[in-house]
Amino acid sequence: MITIDVMGRTPIYEQICQSICREISLGAYKEGDRIPAARALAKELGLNPNTVAKAYGILERDGIIYSVAGRGCFVAKHKDEVADRQTAEFSDLVGRLLESGIKPDKLKEIIDIKAEERGNT
């Protein structure tokens, strides 16, 4: 399920990219699966279709999805593109948190807690 926080600091098009990557990582979308049409998703989320189209353009540029004229957008054959993108986003976030004064030990503690909650210890 694609979720958007319209009051958040992250641009909406980037939230769409993150949500679709998360869905692919979790297996909700598999290689070759059709993702929602940009107009349909925009209507469902109450967004401007251009915002969704921008997100889809970025995902296509990054090799996460591909489009077929008249048929829609589909999940591309991917090796580690989604994981690489998510890792880069995580790394950027960690950098911002460290710059804001959060201690590395606190970040490690949070990671350990989240991994334990999901059984990834």
C-alpha positions as CSV (number, residue, x, y, z in Angstrom):
1,M,0.0,0.0,0.0
2,I,1.4,3.3,-1.0
3,T,1.3,5.8,1.8
4,I,1.9,9.6,1.6
5,D,2.4,12.1,4.4
6,V,1.3,15.4,2.8
7,M,2.5,17.3,5.9
8,G,5.9,15.6,6.0
9,R,9.2,17.2,4.9
10,T,9.9,14.7,2.3
11,P,8.6,15.7,-1.2
12,I,5.6,13.7,-2.2
13,Y,7.2,12.4,-5.4
14,E,10.0,11.0,-3.3
15,Q,7.5,9.4,-0.8
16,I,5.9,7.7,-3.8
17,C,9.3,6.4,-4.9
18,Q,10.1,5.1,-1.4
19,S,6.7,3.4,-1.1
20,I,7.0,1.6,-4.4
21,C,10.5,0.5,-3.6
22,R,9.3,-0.7,-0.2
23,E,6.5,-2.7,-1.8
24,I,8.9,-4.3,-4.2
25,S,11.3,-5.2,-1.4
26,L,8.5,-6.7,0.6
27,G,7.4,-8.8,-2.4
28,A,4.0,-7.0,-2.9
29,Y,5.2,-6.2,-6.4
30,K,7.3,-8.8,-8.3
31,E,9.2,-8.6,-11.5
32,G,6.8,-8.0,-14.4
33,D,3.9,-6.9,-12.1
34,R,1.9,-3.9,-13.3
35,I,1.9,-1.0,-10.9
36,P,-1.0,1.4,-10.6
37,A,-1.5,3.8,-13.4
38,A,-0.2,7.3,-12.6
39,R,-3.6,8.9,-13.0
40,A,-5.4,6.2,-11.0
41,L,-2.8,6.5,-8.2
42,A,-3.0,10.2,-8.2
43,K,-6.8,10.1,-7.9
44,E,-6.7,7.5,-5.1
45,L,-4.2,9.6,-3.1
46,G,-5.7,12.9,-4.0
47,L,-2.6,14.1,-5.8
48,N,-1.7,15.9,-9.0
49,P,-1.1,13.4,-11.7
50,N,2.1,15.2,-12.6
51,T,3.5,14.4,-9.1
52,V,3.0,10.7,-9.6
53,A,4.3,10.9,-13.2
54,K,7.5,12.6,-11.8
55,A,8.0,9.7,-9.3
56,Y,7.4,7.1,-12.0
57,G,9.9,8.9,-14.2
58,I,12.5,8.8,-11.5
59,L,11.8,5.1,-10.8
60,E,12.1,4.4,-14.6
61,R,15.4,6.3,-14.8
62,D,16.7,4.3,-11.9
63,G,15.7,1.0,-13.5
64,I,13.1,0.1,-10.9
65,I,10.2,0.1,-13.3
66,Y,9.7,0.3,-17.1
67,S,6.8,1.6,-19.1
68,V,5.1,0.1,-22.2
69,A,3.2,2.6,-24.3
70,G,-0.5,2.1,-23.9
71,R,-0.1,-0.7,-21.3
72,G,1.3,1.0,-18.2
73,C,4.3,0.7,-15.9
74,F,5.7,-2.6,-14.7
75,V,8.3,-3.7,-12.2
76,A,11.6,-4.2,-14.0
77,K,14.0,-7.1,-13.6
78,H,16.1,-5.9,-10.8
79,K,19.1,-7.3,-9.1
80,D,19.9,-4.9,-6.2
81,E,18.7,-1.6,-7.5
82,V,15.9,-1.3,-4.9
83,A,18.2,-2.4,-2.0
84,D,20.9,0.0,-3.3
85,R,18.4,2.9,-3.4
86,Q,17.0,2.1,0.1
87,T,20.5,1.8,1.5
88,A,21.5,5.1,0.0
89,E,18.4,6.8,1.5
90,F,19.2,5.2,4.9
91,S,22.8,6.4,4.7
92,D,21.6,9.9,4.0
93,L,19.2,9.8,6.9
94,V,21.9,8.5,9.3
95,G,24.2,11.4,8.1
96,R,21.4,14.0,8.9
97,L,20.7,12.4,12.3
98,L,24.4,12.4,13.2
99,E,24.7,16.1,12.1
100,S,21.7,16.9,14.3
101,G,23.5,15.6,17.4
102,I,22.1,12.1,17.8
103,K,24.8,9.8,19.1
104,P,25.9,6.7,17.1
105,D,25.1,4.4,20.0
106,K,21.5,5.6,20.0
107,L,21.2,4.9,16.3
108,K,22.7,1.4,16.8
109,E,20.3,0.8,19.6
110,I,17.3,1.7,17.4
111,I,18.5,-0.6,14.6
112,D,19.0,-3.5,17.1
113,I,15.4,-3.0,18.5
114,K,13.9,-2.8,15.0
115,A,15.8,-5.9,13.9
116,E,14.7,-7.8,17.0
117,E,11.0,-6.7,16.4
118,R,11.2,-8.2,12.9
119,G,13.1,-11.3,13.9
120,N,16.2,-10.3,12.0
121,T,18.7,-10.7,14.9
